[in-house]
Amino acid sequence: MGQMDGMVAIVTGASRGLGRAIAKEFAREGASVVISARSQSPTGLAGTIAETVEEIREAGGEVTATSCDVTNDSQVNEMVRLAVEQYGRIDVLFNNAGAMVLGESILEIDPARWDQLMRVNVGGPYLCSRAVLPVMMEQRRGSIINIGSRMATDPAQGGGVLYSASKAAVHMFSLCLADEVRDYNVAVNILSPGSMRSEGSAAIPWTQRDWHERVDPSEVGPCAVYLALQDATTFTGQLAARADFGVTWGPGV
């Protein structure tokens, strides 16, 4: 018996890295998983949603995949419609899809790139949350997990004006949304996974300096499952760091 038996979870940005690892972990724990990603990586990163589906099914998991750009309202609504049509409910939304611009100054980032990253990192969680909330509110239960970052709170982490600003916005969006939907028993939390060895990270030259200190995305799985199991009566409106799981938050803490 898995911890998520009978649950339905949506995971965005699931073609590689953290999204793929979390989708696999949710499926391993018994959830029916709806995974989405853009049909092609705009930066040419390795990994496809079809590969994620294959890995989940080979392990005996239940999965449905769909192409979805989280900045496109109609595609997001179609993803949610598909999940409800296929499985009848939505228990978890894991807003993983995101973009990074690191090491560039404000003068190097033109307005179009600024707007695009904000649309993905902030607009994506907004559109996806807005689409699933009617389902969760009617169920009187659900869990929304947004991806945060140390770069949202500490300028010394090197996120720069754009990425750090986008993650700070996600943090405040999550905290405010948690209060807004508390009466419907929907949890909203921020998961800060820390530095990972992912395809996206590997494409950033300076990450090689601390590559040996980074964790595999699969190590984030247990704390993501814990957050997926929460509702507004148990754990909500929190910034939860993966590194603190089992120390300051988690089972038995």
C-alpha positions, 0 to 999 in steps of 0.5 A: 500500500502506497501513501498516495493510494487513490489520489490524483496528482498533476505535475507540471514540467515533468519531462526531466529533472525534479518534475520527472523525479516527483512524478515517479515518486507520486506514482510509486506511492500509488497516485494516478499522475497527470504529467505535463510539459511543453512539447519541446524544451525551448533551451534544448535540454534533454528529456521528454515527457514520453520518457517519463511516461515510459519510466512510470509505466515500467514501474507499474504506475498509472500516468496520463501525459499531455502537452501544456505550456503553463503560460497558456490559459487554454492549455492549462484548463485543458490539462485540468479538464483531462485530469478530471475526465480521466480520474474524477478528481484532483488532490495535488498540484505540483507546480514545477515548470519554471525557467532560470536566468542567472548571472545576468545584470538588469542591463543584459536582460531585455524586457521580452526575456523579463516578461517571459520568465515572469510568465513562466515562474509566476504566471504558471503557478497562478494559472495552474492554481486558478484552474485546479482550485474549483475542483479542490474547493468542491472536494473540500480538500487538496494540496498545492505545492509551489517551488521556492528557492533560497534565492528568493530571500538571500541576494548573496545566493546569486539569483540576480534581479530576475530569477530571485524576484520571480521566486520571491513573488512565488513565495508571497503568492503561495502564502497569500493563497494559503490564507485565501483557500484555508476555509476550503481545506486546501493546503498551499506550501512552498518547497525549496528543494535546494541545489540539485544535479539536474539537466537544467543545473548542468547547463549553468557553468558555475554550478560545476563548482559545487556539483559534488554537494548537490543532490539528485532530484529523487532525494526531494521525493519523500518531502514532496509526498509529505506535502502532497498528503497535507491539507489546511488543517495539518500543514499550510502556508509554510516555506519548507526546505528539503534540507530541513525535512525531518528536522524542523518539519515532516512526520513526527516533528 
